[in-house]
Amino acid sequence: MSWRDYPKVELHLHHEGAAPPDFIRRLAQEKSVDLSRIFNEDGSYAYRDFAHFLTVYEAACTVLQSPEDYRRLTLAVLEQSAEAGVVYSETFLSPDFCGGGDVGAWREYLAAIEEAAAEAERAHGITLRGIVTCIRHFGPERARPIAICAAETRGPFLTGFGMAGAEMVGRPGDYAWAFDAAREAGLRLTCHAGEWGGPDMVADTLDALKVERIGHGINAIDDLALVDRLAEDGVTLEVCPGSNVFLQAVDSWQAHPIQRLRERGAKVTVSTDDPPFFKTDMVSEFDNLERTFGWGEEDFAEMGRNGLDAAFCDADTKARIAKKLEAVR
């Protein structure tokens, strides 16, 4: 069957990383910025490996220079997600890119993003919530003002805090101050771990940062006692199979551990990470999971339930989204 119209929940989406290449190219032309080096001849993003991907990602962000740019970006991203059947999404937002970590400037960017999210919900029926992320390779000290930005703007739309970026920079405990500040402000917590780092990085993230979700987390499979801990503690994994395969964090779809993690009892969800960078969307993810592991409607219904259970939104929003997920049964 076609999974395009099947209602989906996506928890792991980088806002700038979801920018359609055409949108970034058009914005660059408007601002007379030459970004030709970051595009292939077919118009897609061009990069060699994960390290270069981060460089290209940050280059694309250079043309996102104002709250209005982010309003337009949000509309483009949510239209793209809604076309793939996403009814609820959470997006990673960084004040590093939205006002340079200044709380006042960040408020203006956040207001523009939230306004666009409301417009997209009216137009496309997709609900968005925001998760502030500090950037790991910017260092622990830089994470502190980002956590303050998050704490100062917590609300119905901005509900979580996390960390993205180059996983092998530092150890989780180096960033504990930022996570403690976010937790004290009432924000829900997630963190990238176990995409490139081993099980020890996942365990250290749980111990030092006390998160309730892990972004990726796939290398936990190399320590079954850790997988059991994730299952027992109800920690949800934001798994991005297409991203992992494209970046060669795993060798192939067949080698991806999502099914083994699930069979061991870990709660897994499916997301796209930075979809245009990795030539994917949620329909492609579902198609590949069906093709590789034989997943069908019951499996994807479980993904929706897992995602909604772990979502950083209020009970009324969850009840409303649950009705959309149940409509296909």
Helices and strands as residue ranges (DSSP letters): E 8-14, G 16-18, H 21-30, G 36-38, H 50-61, H 67-83, E 86-93, H 103-124, E 127-135, G 136-138, H 140-152, E 158-164, G 172-175, H 176-184, E 188-193, H 199-209, E 213-216, G 218-222, H 224-233, E 236-239, H 241-246, H 258-263, E 267-270, H 282-293, H 297-310, H 315-326
